[in-house]
Amino acid sequence: MNRIKRLIFLAVMLLLIVGIASVHPSKAATTVAFVDGFWDLGANLAVNRWQCEVNWSNVQCQVSTSSTFGRTDSSGAKLHIWDALDQSHWVGVGRTVELRPPAGTTRATSCQASLWVKNLSYNAILSNTHRQGPGQIEIINPTDWTYIAIRPFKFSYDNWNNWTLLTTNWFTPPGGSIYLRLVAYPANDNLGNTTINRRAETILNADDMTVTCNFS
């Protein structure tokens, strides 16, 4: 009799476990990487995906698939700013990234963005140690143009003429798309010397954007 009771007890527990699993199914998040190497993709040209933005006359922003801006090929972007007197001047390049959910998911729950950047900044008067190249990666909500995440950076002499992978913190996208922008600022040596500060040039090359998102 005790054996029959134990069998009945085990059968009931098994039914309870199956029932709980059916009510609370375990589902792993799906991870997708959205990549852009500044290439031309047929009629989808890089110069149309990436927009240059400036607020100062002495700046250059260029997106090209036949240049020396790229990390591993001829595709990339260049940001250049010179003769600026303060940090209010900037130049940037950015694009909208559509976060399309894969099959079986509905939305992106968390994302992280990265971009390879090469610092070619210099100061025509000061020594080679003044090759700063300040800037930031911005993640923007395209519906109201507010910041979602900001990744500031300031290169040093050790970073000069080298590619560096810059990565944002994980962030929660507000909807089905984000706007990613790389911004360069004037190199300010804080010396109080107008002539020296005006000769500081920020030059950044950019390539190989990746936005990695978890979907559920």
Backbone as CSV, one residue per row, in Angstrom:
resi,resn,N_x,N_y,N_z,CA_x,CA_y,CA_z,C_x,C_y,C_z
1,MET,0.828,-1.199,0.000,0.000,0.000,0.000,0.863,1.251,0.000
2,ASN,1.925,1.223,0.824,2.825,2.382,0.854,3.466,2.625,-0.509
3,ARG,3.774,1.535,-1.226,4.377,1.671,-2.560,3.410,2.348,-3.519
4,ILE,2.129,2.002,-3.432,1.112,2.623,-4.294,0.978,4.099,-3.971
5,LYS,1.011,4.449,-2.674,0.918,5.861,-2.278,2.097,6.661,-2.799
6,ARG,3.300,6.059,-2.723,4.482,6.758,-3.225,4.384,6.993,-4.727
7,LEU,3.873,5.979,-5.452,3.727,6.130,-6.901,2.717,7.215,-7.238
8,ILE,1.615,7.252,-6.486,0.605,8.302,-6.703,1.195,9.676,-6.409
9,PHE,1.962,9.773,-5.304,2.595,11.049,-4.935,3.559,11.527,-6.021
10,LEU,4.380,10.617,-6.528,5.330,10.985,-7.580,4.614,11.407,-8.856
11,ALA,3.509,10.731,-9.181,2.750,11.091,-10.382,2.150,12.477,-10.247
12,VAL,1.622,12.804,-9.062,1.051,14.143,-8.831,2.120,15.220,-8.929
13,MET,3.298,14.981,-8.341,4.386,15.956,-8.397,4.853,16.176,-9.821
14,LEU,4.893,15.103,-10.609,5.308,15.227,-11.998,4.323,16.082,-12.783
15,LEU,3.027,15.892,-12.524,2.007,16.700,-13.197,2.129,18.168,-12.811
16,LEU,2.431,18.424,-11.517,2.599,19.813,-11.059,3.798,20.473,-11.735
17,ILE,4.905,19.733,-11.849,6.106,20.287,-12.483,5.846,20.602,-13.944
18,VAL,5.176,19.678,-14.652,4.846,19.912,-16.066,3.928,21.103,-16.207
19,GLY,2.980,21.224,-15.268,2.048,22.359,-15.336,2.736,23.676,-15.126
20,ILE,3.648,23.721,-14.148,4.395,24.960,-13.905,5.247,25.330,-15.105
21,ALA,5.904,24.356,-15.733,6.750,24.619,-16.899,5.935,25.140,-18.060
22,SER,4.675,24.662,-18.195,3.847,25.130,-19.301,3.347,26.538,-19.082
23,VAL,3.162,26.948,-17.807,2.705,28.304,-17.505,3.863,29.305,-17.576
24,HIS,5.073,28.882,-17.190,6.240,29.757,-17.179,7.334,29.154,-18.043
25,PRO,7.181,29.203,-19.364,8.182,28.591,-20.240,9.506,29.333,-20.164
26,SER,10.604,28.635,-20.291,11.936,29.229,-20.303,12.321,29.569,-21.732
27,LYS,12.662,30.840,-21.964,12.989,31.279,-23.325,14.223,32.177,-23.288
28,ALA,15.280,31.762,-23.944,16.510,32.541,-23.965,16.362,33.725,-24.915
29,ALA,17.038,34.822,-24.593,17.005,36.004,-25.450,17.754,35.726,-26.753
30,THR,17.291,36.349,-27.822,17.931,36.232,-29.134,18.806,37.458,-29.365
31,THR,20.079,37.241,-29.689,21.025,38.337,-29.892,21.295,38.521,-31.379
32,VAL,21.218,39.789,-31.822,21.452,40.125,-33.226,22.441,41.284,-33.293
33,ALA,23.377,41.218,-34.223,24.355,42.295,-34.436,24.051,42.996,-35.761
34,PHE,23.879,44.317,-35.704,23.691,45.140,-36.894,25.033,45.800,-37.220
35,VAL,25.581,45.520,-38.392,26.935,45.928,-38.743,26.910,46.849,-39.952
36,ASP,27.755,47.878,-39.925,27.920,48.775,-41.070,29.391,49.144,-41.187
37,GLY,30.036,48.714,-42.274,31.436,49.024,-42.527,31.626,50.165,-43.499
38,PHE,30.601,51.025,-43.616,30.632,52.171,-44.531,30.745,51.725,-45.989
39,TRP,30.195,50.525,-46.302,30.246,50.048,-47.677,29.047,50.557,-48.463
40,ASP,29.184,50.529,-49.793,28.034,50.675,-50.685,27.387,49.310,-50.832
41,LEU,26.095,49.214,-50.545,25.365,47.949,-50.643,24.376,48.053,-51.801
42,GLY,24.889,47.877,-53.018,24.051,48.063,-54.197,23.628,49.515,-54.315
43,ALA,22.333,49.746,-54.397,21.824,51.118,-54.484,21.811,51.814,-53.124
44,ASN,22.048,51.061,-52.044,22.080,51.631,-50.695,23.486,52.154,-50.422
45,LEU,23.731,53.398,-50.816,25.063,53.976,-50.742,25.403,54.431,-49.320
46,ALA,26.679,54.295,-48.972,27.129,54.713,-47.643,26.895,56.205,-47.416
47,VAL,27.087,57.016,-48.453,26.919,58.471,-48.296,25.463,58.839,-48.064
48,ASN,24.544,57.924,-48.370,23.131,58.184,-48.094,22.710,57.670,-46.725
49,ARG,23.374,56.625,-46.248,23.060,56.104,-44.902,23.644,57.006,-43.821
50,TRP,24.869,57.502,-44.035,25.559,58.311,-43.037,25.430,59.794,-43.372
51,GLN,25.012,60.602,-42.398,24.843,62.035,-42.594,25.936,62.815,-41.865
52,CYS,26.526,63.781,-42.560,27.489,64.686,-41.944,26.746,65.845,-41.291
53,GLU,27.213,66.240,-40.099,26.608,67.338,-39.362,27.712,68.260,-38.861
54,VAL,27.547,69.561,-39.090,28.577,70.531,-38.706,27.912,71.750,-38.075
55,ASN,28.643,72.456,-37.228,28.166,73.734,-36.698,29.276,74.778,-36.717
56,TRP,30.243,74.581,-37.623,31.423,75.455,-37.645,31.976,75.443,-39.054
57,SER,32.529,76.576,-39.481,32.988,76.691,-40.865,34.258,75.886,-41.143
58,ASN,35.177,75.845,-40.179,36.459,75.164,-40.404,36.395,73.691,-40.002
59,VAL,35.564,72.947,-40.694,35.437,71.522,-40.414,35.332,70.766,-41.732
60,GLN,35.625,69.488,-41.655,35.457,68.594,-42.795,34.832,67.307,-42.313
61,CYS,33.825,66.848,-43.021,33.226,65.548,-42.770,33.087,64.854,-44.115
62,GLN,33.626,63.655,-44.205,33.608,62.947,-45.483,33.358,61.463,-45.258
63,VAL,32.400,60.916,-46.022,32.139,59.481,-46.054,32.514,58.990,-47.442
64,SER,33.364,57.963,-47.494,33.877,57.526,-48.786,34.107,56.022,-48.800
65,THR,33.915,55.423,-49.983,34.227,54.006,-50.180,35.510,53.829,-50.992
66,SER,36.177,54.928,-51.299,37.438,54.852,-52.061,38.434,55.838,-51.474
67,SER,38.839,55.572,-50.221,39.696,56.498,-49.494,40.678,55.719,-48.630
68,THR,41.416,56.450,-47.815,42.328,55.823,-46.849,41.736,55.871,-45.448
69,PHE,40.416,56.100,-45.345,39.797,56.267,-44.028,39.498,54.937,-43.349
70,GLY,39.400,53.850,-44.122,38.939,52.584,-43.582,39.970,51.857,-42.747
71,ARG,39.486,50.939,-41.923,40.367,50.153,-41.057,40.980,48.975,-41.801
72,THR,40.191,48.260,-42.583,40.692,47.107,-43.321,40.436,47.206,-44.822
73,ASP,39.727,48.239,-45.250,39.465,48.432,-46.676,39.423,49.924,-46.955
74,SER,38.900,50.329,-48.096,38.920,51.730,-48.498,37.660,52.485,-48.082
75,SER,36.783,51.842,-47.313,35.526,52.473,-46.898,35.629,52.969,-45.463
76,GLY,35.186,54.202,-45.232,35.218,54.761,-43.891,34.774,56.203,-43.895
77,ALA,34.971,56.871,-42.768,34.597,58.277,-42.629,35.733,59.055,-41.988
78,LYS,35.780,60.356,-42.266,36.803,61.237,-41.700,36.131,62.474,-41.118
79,LEU,36.537,62.825,-39.887,36.101,64.056,-39.236,37.330,64.917,-38.957
80,HIS,37.252,66.196,-39.317,38.405,67.081,-39.175,37.891,68.455,-38.741
81,ILE,38.472,68.996,-37.669,38.096,70.329,-37.196,39.364,71.086,-36.819
82,TRP,39.439,72.362,-37.215,40.649,73.147,-36.969,40.297,74.614,-36.726
83,ASP,41.273,75.365,-36.221,41.124,76.797,-35.948,39.900,77.126,-35.098
84,ALA,39.539,76.235,-34.170,38.412,76.489,-33.277,38.920,77.076,-31.966
85,LEU,38.162,77.995,-31.394,38.591,78.671,-30.181,38.014,78.062,-28.907
86,ASP,36.928,77.302,-29.006,36.346,76.711,-27.805,35.632,75.415,-28.161
87,GLN,35.127,74.738,-27.126,34.543,73.419,-27.297,33.120,73.449,-27.866
88,SER,32.598,74.646,-28.138,31.237,74.715,-28.682,31.190,74.314,-30.152
89,HIS,32.345,74.220,-30.805,32.393,73.818,-32.209,32.558,72.309,-32.305
90,TRP,31.896,71.714,-33.302,31.983,70.265,-33.447,31.632,69.873,-34.869
91,VAL,31.954,68.623,-35.185,31.578,68.024,-36.459,31.250,66.561,-36.168
92,GLY,30.232,66.046,-36.848,29.811,64.680,-36.562,29.324,63.944,-37.793
93,VAL,29.264,62.625,-37.671,28.708,61.774,-38.720,27.841,60.721,-38.029
94,GLY,26.639,60.498,-38.561,25.731,59.568,-37.894,24.757,58.917,-38.855
95,ARG,24.036,57.932,-38.352,23.046,57.226,-39.161,21.969,56.630,-38.257
96,THR,20.806,56.398,-38.846,19.728,55.699,-38.159,19.962,54.194,-38.272
97,VAL,19.757,53.491,-37.174,19.878,52.032,-37.153,18.512,51.447,-36.809
98,GLU,17.935,50.714,-37.753,16.651,50.065,-37.529,16.887,48.751,-36.772
99,LEU,16.227,48.606,-35.644,16.397,47.425,-34.795,15.275,46.431,-35.116
100,ARG,15.395,45.774,-36.241,14.337,44.861,-36.699,14.384,43.561,-35.880
101,PRO,13.277,43.218,-35.225,13.277,41.990,-34.410,13.268,40.742,-35.280
102,PRO,14.060,39.743,-34.930,14.042,38.481,-35.667,12.758,37.710,-35.396
103,ALA,12.537,36.675,-36.171,11.331,35.866,-36.024,11.217,35.312,-34.605
104,GLY,10.008,35.373,-34.076,9.766,34.850,-32.736,10.013,35.841,-31.629
105,THR,10.420,37.069,-31.961,10.640,38.117,-30.960,9.826,39.351,-31.340
106,THR,9.708,40.281,-30.403,8.904,41.484,-30.654,9.685,42.783,-30.537
107,ARG,10.715,42.820,-29.688,11.409,44.097,-29.476,12.798,43.861,-28.907
108,ALA,13.629,44.894,-29.071,14.968,44.886,-28.478,14.868,45.335,-27.031
109,THR,15.421,44.539,-26.122,15.366,44.869,-24.696,16.632,45.562,-24.206
110,SER,17.761,45.314,-24.853,19.019,45.966,-24.481,19.958,45.956,-25.678
111,CYS,20.762,47.011,-25.791,21.689,47.126,-26.922,23.002,47.730,-26.447
112,GLN,24.034,47.503,-27.255,25.353,48.092,-27.036,25.944,48.422,-28.395
113,ALA,26.550,49.600,-28.515,27.103,50.047,-29.794,28.616,50.184,-29.702
114,SER,29.293,49.900,-30.822,30.749,50.060,-30.877,31.146,50.620,-32.234
115,LEU,32.290,51.275,-32.252,32.810,51.898,-33.468,34.330,51.935,-33.371
116,TRP,34.987,51.576,-34.475,36.445,51.697,-34.528,36.808,53.119,-34.933
117,VAL,37.721,53.743,-34.173,38.124,55.134,-34.424,39.644,55.214,-34.403
118,LYS,40.195,55.946,-35.366,41.644,56.191,-35.400,41.908,57.671,-35.173
119,ASN,42.812,57.966,-34.250,43.151,59.339,-33.911,44.364,59.818,-34.706
120,LEU,44.170,60.857,-35.517,45.262,61.470,-36.281,45.447,62.937,-35.902
121,SER,44.957,63.323,-34.737,44.998,64.722,-34.305,46.421,65.168,-33.994
122,TYR,46.658,66.466,-34.086,47.983,67.003,-33.765,47.881,68.505,-33.504
123,ASN,48.951,69.069,-32.989,49.066,70.503,-32.798,50.296,70.985,-33.555
124,ALA,50.092,71.938,-34.456,51.167,72.386,-35.341,52.256,73.170,-34.607
125,ILE,52.001,73.588,-33.370,52.976,74.376,-32.623,53.608,73.560,-31.501
126,LEU,52.777,72.809,-30.779,53.272,72.076,-29.620,53.906,70.765,-30.036
127,SER,54.455,70.059,-29.053,55.153,68.799,-29.326,54.161,67.695,-29.662
128,ASN,54.704,66.542,-30.016,53.863,65.420,-30.406,52.991,64.883,-29.275
129,THR,53.292,65.264,-28.028,52.480,64.777,-26.922,51.077,65.377,-26.943
130,HIS,50.887,66.429,-27.715,49.576,67.083,-27.797,48.856,66.586,-29.051
131,ARG,48.400,65.357,-28.978,47.644,64.746,-30.086,46.372,64.158,-29.503
132,GLN,45.527,65.013,-28.972,44.459,64.558,-28.100,43.279,63.931,-28.852
133,GLY,42.596,64.678,-29.669,41.460,64.138,-30.399,40.267,63.792,-29.538
134,PRO,39.617,64.787,-28.892,38.453,64.486,-28.060,37.177,64.323,-28.884
135,GLY,36.236,63.581,-28.334,34.952,63.404,-29.001,34.048,62.504,-28.189
136,GLN,32.965,62.032,-28.800,32.075,61.100,-28.119,31.199,60.358,-29.122
137,ILE,30.766,59.149,-28.709,29.753,58.405,-29.444,28.418,58.668,-28.766
138,GLU,27.429,59.036,-29.548,26.116,59.378,-29.007,25.060,58.406,-29.535
139,ILE,24.199,57.941,-28.657,23.025,57.158,-29.030,21.808,58.043,-28.754
140,ILE,21.040,58.324,-29.791,19.980,59.329,-29.726,18.639,58.694,-30.065
141,ASN,17.591,59.136,-29.365,16.222,58.744,-29.685,15.761,59.567,-30.888
142,PRO,15.520,58.942,-32.041,15.193,59.728,-33.240,13.814,60.368,-33.204
143,THR,12.964,59.987,-32.258,11.621,60.568,-32.210,11.606,61.937,-31.534
144,ASP,12.473,62.150,-30.545,12.503,63.449,-29.864,13.916,64.024,-29.745
145,TRP,14.893,63.337,-30.324,16.278,63.802,-30.371,16.875,64.009,-28.972
146,THR,16.574,63.090,-28.061,17.172,63.106,-26.734,18.220,61.999,-26.639
147,TYR,19.183,62.175,-25.748,20.250,61.194,-25.593,19.755,59.957,-24.842
148,ILE,20.159,58.796,-25.346,19.928,57.528,-24.666,21.204,57.081,-23.961
149,ALA,22.340,57.265,-24.630,23.642,56.907,-24.064,24.716,57.773,-24.712
150,ILE,25.777,58.074,-23.951,26.905,58.864,-24.449,28.195,58.175,-24.000
151,ARG,29.113,58.034,-24.941,30.410,57.442,-24.626,31.496,58.459,-24.984
152,PRO,31.904,59.332,-24.024,32.957,60.312,-24.316,34.328,59.659,-24.377
153,PHE,35.244,60.278,-25.113,36.617,59.776,-25.172,37.564,60.945,-25.423
154,LYS,38.831,60.726,-25.075,39.879,61.701,-25.337,41.172,60.939,-25.539
155,PHE,41.607,60.852,-26.776,42.797,60.078,-27.089,44.047,60.758,-26.563
156,SER,45.061,59.972,-26.305,46.358,60.473,-25.873,47.399,60.204,-26.952
157,TYR,48.616,60.589,-26.692,49.695,60.366,-27.653,49.866,58.881,-27.972
158,ASP,49.650,58.026,-26.975,49.826,56.583,-27.179,48.833,56.022,-28.188
159,ASN,47.691,56.693,-28.347,46.667,56.230,-29.285,46.874,56.750,-30.697
160,TRP,47.868,57.584,-30.898,47.999,58.274,-32.179,48.251,57.290,-33.327
161,ASN,47.500,57.470,-34.403,47.642,56.682,-35.635,47.337,55.199,-35.415
162,ASN,46.565,54.909,-34.381,46.138,53.530,-34.114,44.621,53.450,-34.088
163,TRP,44.084,52.318,-34.496,42.647,52.079,-34.414,42.301,51.609,-33.007
164,THR,41.245,52.204,-32.442,40.785,51.865,-31.105,39.293,51.534,-31.162
165,LEU,38.905,50.427,-30.546,37.493,50.056,-30.494,36.843,50.759,-29.309
166,LEU,35.876,51.619,-29.603,35.144,52.353,-28.573,33.754,51.738,-28.438
167,THR,33.347,51.442,-27.212,32.091,50.748,-26.963,31.271,51.493,-25.924
168,THR,29.972,51.616,-26.151,29.082,52.250,-25.182,28.701,51.246,-24.098
169,ASN,28.104,51.755,-23.036,27.469,50.876,-22.070,26.201,50.289,-22.685
170,TRP,25.674,49.239,-22.066,24.393,48.694,-22.511,23.284,49.706,-22.231
171,PHE,22.349,49.822,-23.148,21.253,50.775,-22.999,19.948,50.128,-23.468
172,THR,18.844,50.717,-23.054,17.520,50.227,-23.449,16.978,51.106,-24.569
173,PRO,16.808,50.578,-25.768,16.282,51.392,-26.869,14.823,51.759,-26.613
174,PRO,14.416,52.968,-26.953,13.040,53.405,-26.670,12.015,52.869,-27.660
175,GLY,12.470,52.353,-28.790,11.547,51.875,-29.808,12.263,51.010,-30.819
176,GLY,11.828,51.081,-32.064,12.366,50.225,-33.096,13.567,50.760,-33.830
177,SER,14.107,51.906,-33.410,15.283,52.460,-34.079,16.032,53.382,-33.136
178,ILE,17.316,53.605,-33.449,18.152,54.570,-32.737,18.932,55.371,-33.776
179,TYR,19.487,56.495,-33.334,20.398,57.266,-34.178,21.760,57.250,-33.509
180,LEU,22.767,56.737,-34.225,24.136,56.667,-33.708,24.969,57.760,-34.363
181,ARG,25.720,58.507,-33.552,26.530,59.609,-34.096,27.901,59.640,-33.421
182,LEU,28.933,59.814,-34.248,30.290,60.068,-33.764,30.565,61.553,-33.905
183,VAL,30.997,62.189,-32.813,31.241,63.634,-32.796,32.691,63.906,-32.429
184,ALA,33.325,64.832,-33.143,34.680,65.292,-32.829,34.624,66.724,-32.320
185,TYR,35.421,67.006,-31.285,35.504,68.343,-30.698,36.897,68.912,-30.899
186,PRO,37.037,70.239,-30.786,38.376,70.831,-30.889,39.286,70.354,-29.771
187,ALA,40.555,70.138,-30.090,41.551,69.798,-29.080,41.920,71.067,-28.331
188,ASN,41.624,71.119,-27.057,41.858,72.299,-26.244,42.959,71.989,-25.238
189,ASP,44.089,72.635,-25.377,45.224,72.385,-24.488,45.176,73.188,-23.198
190,ASN,44.120,74.018,-23.052,43.915,74.773,-21.821,45.133,75.610,-21.419
191,LEU,45.786,76.200,-22.420,46.971,77.000,-22.132,46.680,78.499,-22.129
192,GLY,45.457,78.864,-22.434,45.110,80.276,-22.485,45.793,81.009,-23.614
193,ASN,46.302,80.293,-24.586,47.008,80.905,-25.710,46.180,80.685,-26.969
194,THR,45.582,81.753,-27.470,44.688,81.649,-28.620,45.401,81.082,-29.836
195,THR,46.627,81.513,-30.060,47.366,81.050,-31.238,47.612,79.554,-31.189
196,ILE,48.037,79.069,-30.025,48.326,77.643,-29.885,47.049,76.821,-30.004
197,ASN,45.983,77.261,-29.335,44.737,76.512,-29.385,44.166,76.454,-30.798
198,ARG,44.336,77.523,-31.561,43.816,77.539,-32.922,44.585,76.584,-33.831
199,ARG,45.813,76.262,-33.488,46.605,75.369,-34.326,46.415,73.905,-33.951
200,ALA,45.563,73.627,-32.971,45.278,72.243,-32.591,44.191,71.693,-33.506
201,GLU,44.506,70.619,-34.204,43.570,70.035,-35.161,43.120,68.652,-34.692
202,THR,41.811,68.445,-34.669,41.257,67.135,-34.357,40.937,66.424,-35.658
203,ILE,41.532,65.248,-35.847,41.286,64.435,-37.041,40.985,63.007,-36.576
204,LEU,39.803,62.523,-36.910,39.393,61.175,-36.540,38.899,60.429,-37.774
205,ASN,39.350,59.199,-37.941,38.782,58.303,-38.933,37.886,57.300,-38.231
206,ALA,36.814,56.867,-38.901,35.851,55.950,-38.292,35.509,54.825,-39.256
207,ASP,35.248,53.638,-38.687,34.888,52.492,-39.514,34.222,51.420,-38.644
208,ASP,33.543,50.494,-39.312,33.031,49.253,-38.725,32.172,49.476,-37.477
209,MET,31.001,50.041,-37.686,30.002,50.182,-36.622,29.323,48.844,-36.367
210,THR,29.090,48.542,-35.087,28.310,47.375,-34.699,27.342,47.758,-33.577
211,VAL,26.079,47.421,-33.761,25.082,47.579,-32.705,24.549,46.186,-32.386
212,THR,24.821,45.706,-31.173,24.408,44.380,-30.739,23.211,44.506,-29.800
213,CYS,22.145,43.780,-30.107,20.923,43.894,-29.302,20.402,42.524,-28.901
214,ASN,19.821,42.480,-27.714,19.089,41.308,-27.236,17.599,41.515,-27.470
215,PHE,16.953,40.523,-28.074,15.525,40.614,-28.383,14.752,39.568,-27.591
216,SER,13.530,39.924,-27.264,12.647,38.981,-26.572,11.234,39.098,-27.114
